[in-house]
Amino acid sequence: MSISVLIADDQALVRAGLRSLLGRARDIDVTAEAATGDEAVRAARATRPDVVLMDIHMPGLDGLDATECILADVPGCRVIIVTTFDTDEHLFRALRIGASGFLTKEFQADELRKAVRTVAAGEALLSPGVTRRVIEQFARRPPGPEARSRIEGLTAREHEVIRLVATGHANAEIARLLFISPHTVKTHITNMINKLGLRDRTQLAILAYETNLVRPSGYW
């Protein structure tokens, strides 16, 4: 079954380029395009895509506001922010509202296709150049009592898993480190997402930093 994708960008040439790059993958199908944030929201509601590639700066409703609307209206949809603008403010807000990934427009074709597959599978995605800045932004904020109370119900094993998720480990790596199966890792992550009322592992990682389960250096 192919991954359905909606491309939202105000530049026709950019949309055509992204469509061309994704069109070379047999497992990815571009089902809709949008030139404004409002069009993106309408297209997402109509086509129910698996993944949206969303630009930030567009006429009318901007990409971040459109992302917030889409995630509220289309359950299961994942959004990757794809933009030339990678300021801390944009990164922080994009992840706060539930975007599953953030790519600057400097990627290679294979990276884009891999990003779509990664996010569609429920994984988190950030360009290497912005990951550290995002981590430090969240870790710099003192944890509030509400954030701390949310993780009190996690088991010791779930604490181990969430720390490794937050430090960028994939399921297979977590399985090797904890001597458990990848299926068990996936089950732990799914249980934590449901228990904590989160959208995906990106927000799970954010919570780990917000509650100081993980420090920017990667140690805990």
N, C-alpha and C positions, 0 to 999 in steps of 0.2 A: 504494500500500500504506500503510495507516494505522500510526501509531506507537502501540504498546500501552503503557499506563501502569498502574502499581500505586500506589494512594494509601495511605500508612500514617500514621495519626494517631489518637490515643486519643479525640479528640472527634468524635462523630458529625456534629455541625453543621459542623465544619471539613471533614470528608470530603465531606459533601453539597455544601458550597460549592465545593470544588475540582472535584468531579465536574461540577457545573453549569457552571462556567467553562470547563472543558475540553470539555464536551459540545457547545459551540457551534462547535467546530472540526471540519470534515469529515475532516481528516487525523489526528485524535487519538482513540483509543478507550480508555476506562478499562475495563480487563479484570478488575480485582480491587481489593479494599479490605482493610485490616487495622487492628485497633485496638491491637495490641501489637507489640513487636519480634519476638517468637516467631512470631506470626501472619504478619508481613511476610516472614520468612524462608521459612516454609512456602508462602505464596502465591507468592513469587518462584520457588521451586523448581518449583512446579506449573504456573505460567502463563508463565514465561520472558519477562517484560516487557522492552520496550526501555528504558523509563525508570521509575524509582521516585521518587515524591515522599515524602520521609522526614522525619517529625518527630523531634526529638531526645529529648524527655522523654516516655516511654511506660512503662506497667507492665511489670514483668519485664525482659526484654532491652531496653536503651535503643536509640535510633535509630542511634547510632554503632556499637555492637556489631553490631546487625542489618545495618548497611551493610557492615561488614567480612565478615560471613558470606555475604551475598548476592553480593558481588563475587568472593568465592572460589568460590562454587558455581554462579553463573550467568554464564558467559562472554558478553561483549558487552553486558551490562546496564549502564546508567548510572544513577547516583543523584544527585538534587538534594536537598540538605538544605533543608527549608522550616520555619522556626521563628521564634518571637518572641525566642529567646535567641541573641544574636550575640556572645558573649564571644570574646576572642582564643583561649582554650583550646579552645573548640568549633570555631572556624574552623580552627585549626592541625591539630587531630586529624582533622577531617573530610577535609581535603585530603591529609593524610598517609596515610590508609587508602584513598584512591582515589576519594572523591566527586568528581563532575565539576562540581558547582556548589553555590552556597550562596545562598539567598534568605531575606530576612526577610519576615514576613507583613505587608508594607506595599505589596505590588505591586498593579498594576492588572491587569485581566483579560488585556489584550493582552500584558503583560509575562510573565505565567505561560505563556501559549501559546507565545510566542516562546522562552521558556526551555526548554520541553520540546523544541521543534524544534531549537534550537541544540545542546543536549546530545545529542539523538538523532543528530545529524549529526557528532558527534565533536568539537564545539567545547567550549571552557571557558566557564564562566559564574560571575560573582560580582556581587552587588549593588554598585553604585558606591560606596556608603557604607562598604563593608568591604574593598574592593580594596587601598587604601593600607595599611591595618593588616596585612593578610596579607603584602603585599610586604615591609614593614618587619620583620615577625616573622621571615621566612626570611632576609632580607638581614643581619639583626643577628647571625646565627650564623656563626662562622668556618668556612670550608669545610674539610672533612677530606680526607685524602689519597685516600680511597676515592671521594669525590664528584669530585675533580679528575681522577682516573684514568679515570672513566667518560666524560668528554668529550674525552679526548685523541685518540680515534679519529674525531672529527667532522671533516669537511672544512671549508674556509674558507667555502664557500657555506652549509653547514649551520649554522655559527656565526652567520652573518648572519640566517638564518631563525629560529633559536631565540631570538635576541635580540629580534626583532620580535614573535614569538609572546608572549614574556614581557612585553613592554611593551604588550600588549593589541591588537595589530593583527590584523584578520581576513585571511583568505587573499587576498582581492581587493586589499586595501591592500598586503600584502607583495609581491604580484605587481607592482603599479605601482611600488613603491619600488625593487625589484630588477630591473625590466625583464624579468620572466619571466612565464610563463602561470600562472593559478591552478592548473591541473592539475599543473604542475611544483612549485608550492609544496606542494600536497597530497601529492605523491610524496615530497618531502624530509621533510615532517613524519612521514609514515607510516614512512619508512625509519629516521628517528631514534628513533621510539617503539619500533620493533622492535629496533633495534640496542642501545638502552639498557635494554630490558626494562621499559618503562613501560606504563601503561594508556592514557593519552590525553594531549592537549596541556596539560591542567592540570598533570599531573606533569612534563611537559616544561618548562613555565614555572617551576615550583618549582625544578627542577634548575638552571635558568639563574641564579636568585637565590642558591641555595645555593653555587654555584661562583663567584660574583661575576662572571659573564659580563655581568650587568646590575646596576646600582646602583638604589637606591630612587628617585633623581632621574630615572631613565630614560636616563641616559647610560652609555656604556661606553668 
